[in-house]
Amino acid sequence: MDITPKFVKFIGESDSEDNELRIPSLFWSKVSNLFPTVVQLFFPNGFSVWVGYDNNDDVFKGVGKFYPKPWWNGFNPGDMLDLNWGWSAGGFEEFHMSLLF
């Protein structure tokens, strides 16, 4: 049984305009107290980016840096992301993103 903390996120047009990626409230309520203020997001194509995490608003901040048009690294509005939370070898928080079909 896989017990890796994870959540699924539907990408909307507003995600690119707000410069934020909201974390689902159920996921946030269970593990947000463990998050640092900066996390690393990894994309399936090998791209990664450091973004801020705001525990008060349950959002990743500064995600607009990987929202170039046409959309971020092959993701498009309406796509569904699977984000898996884990630790890197250096002890930093990281999220691995994958596209669900």
C-alpha positions as CSV (number, residue, x, y, z in Angstrom):
1,M,0.0,0.0,0.0
2,D,1.4,3.4,-1.0
3,I,1.2,5.9,1.9
4,T,3.1,8.7,0.1
5,P,1.3,12.0,0.9
6,K,-0.2,13.2,-2.4
7,F,-3.0,15.1,-4.0
8,V,-4.6,15.7,-7.3
9,K,-5.0,19.3,-8.8
10,F,-7.0,20.3,-11.8
11,I,-5.3,23.2,-13.6
12,G,-7.5,26.2,-14.4
13,E,-6.8,29.4,-16.3
14,S,-6.8,31.3,-13.0
15,D,-3.8,29.3,-11.8
16,S,-1.5,31.1,-14.2
17,E,-3.0,34.5,-13.5
18,D,-2.8,34.3,-9.7
19,N,0.9,33.2,-9.5
20,E,-0.3,30.7,-6.9
21,L,-1.1,27.0,-6.8
22,R,-3.7,26.2,-4.1
23,I,-3.4,23.1,-2.1
24,P,-6.6,21.1,-1.5
25,S,-7.8,21.8,2.1
26,L,-8.0,18.1,3.2
27,F,-4.3,17.5,2.2
28,W,-3.3,20.8,3.7
29,S,-5.0,20.2,7.0
30,K,-3.2,16.9,7.5
31,V,0.4,17.7,6.6
32,S,0.8,21.5,6.2
33,N,2.5,21.8,9.6
34,L,5.4,19.8,8.2
35,F,6.1,22.1,5.3
36,P,9.0,24.5,5.2
37,T,8.5,28.0,3.7
38,V,10.2,26.9,0.4
39,V,9.6,23.7,-1.5
40,Q,11.0,22.3,-4.8
41,L,8.5,21.3,-7.5
42,F,9.8,18.6,-10.0
43,F,8.2,18.2,-13.5
44,P,8.2,14.9,-15.5
45,N,10.5,16.5,-18.1
46,G,13.2,17.0,-15.5
47,F,12.6,20.7,-14.9
48,S,12.4,21.8,-11.3
49,V,11.8,25.1,-9.6
50,W,11.9,26.4,-6.0
51,V,8.7,28.1,-4.9
52,G,7.4,29.7,-1.6
53,Y,4.8,28.0,0.5
54,D,2.3,30.1,2.5
55,N,0.9,28.0,5.4
56,N,-1.7,30.6,6.2
57,D,-3.3,30.6,2.8
58,D,-2.4,27.0,1.8
59,V,-0.8,27.9,-1.5
60,F,2.5,27.6,-3.3
61,K,3.6,31.2,-4.1
62,G,5.6,32.3,-7.2
63,V,4.5,29.5,-9.5
64,G,4.1,32.0,-12.3
65,K,7.8,31.4,-13.1
66,F,6.9,28.1,-14.6
67,Y,3.7,29.2,-16.3
68,P,5.1,30.4,-19.7
69,K,2.5,30.5,-22.4
70,P,2.0,28.0,-24.0
71,W,1.4,26.7,-20.6
72,W,3.9,25.2,-18.2
73,N,6.0,22.4,-19.4
74,G,3.4,20.7,-21.4
75,F,0.5,21.1,-18.9
76,N,-2.6,22.8,-20.1
77,P,-5.8,24.2,-18.5
78,G,-8.1,21.3,-17.7
79,D,-5.3,18.9,-17.1
80,M,-5.1,17.0,-13.8
81,L,-1.8,17.0,-11.9
82,D,-0.8,14.3,-9.4
83,L,1.6,15.8,-6.8
84,N,3.6,13.4,-4.6
85,W,5.3,14.9,-1.5
86,G,8.7,13.6,-0.3
87,W,12.1,14.4,0.9
88,S,15.2,14.9,-1.3
89,A,18.6,13.4,-0.4
90,G,19.6,16.8,1.0
91,G,16.6,16.8,3.4
92,F,14.6,19.4,1.5
93,E,10.9,19.1,0.8
94,E,10.0,18.3,-2.8
95,F,6.9,17.7,-4.8
96,H,7.0,15.5,-7.9
97,M,4.3,16.4,-10.5
98,S,2.9,14.0,-13.1
99,L,0.1,14.5,-15.6
100,L,-2.9,12.2,-15.2
101,F,-5.0,11.4,-18.3
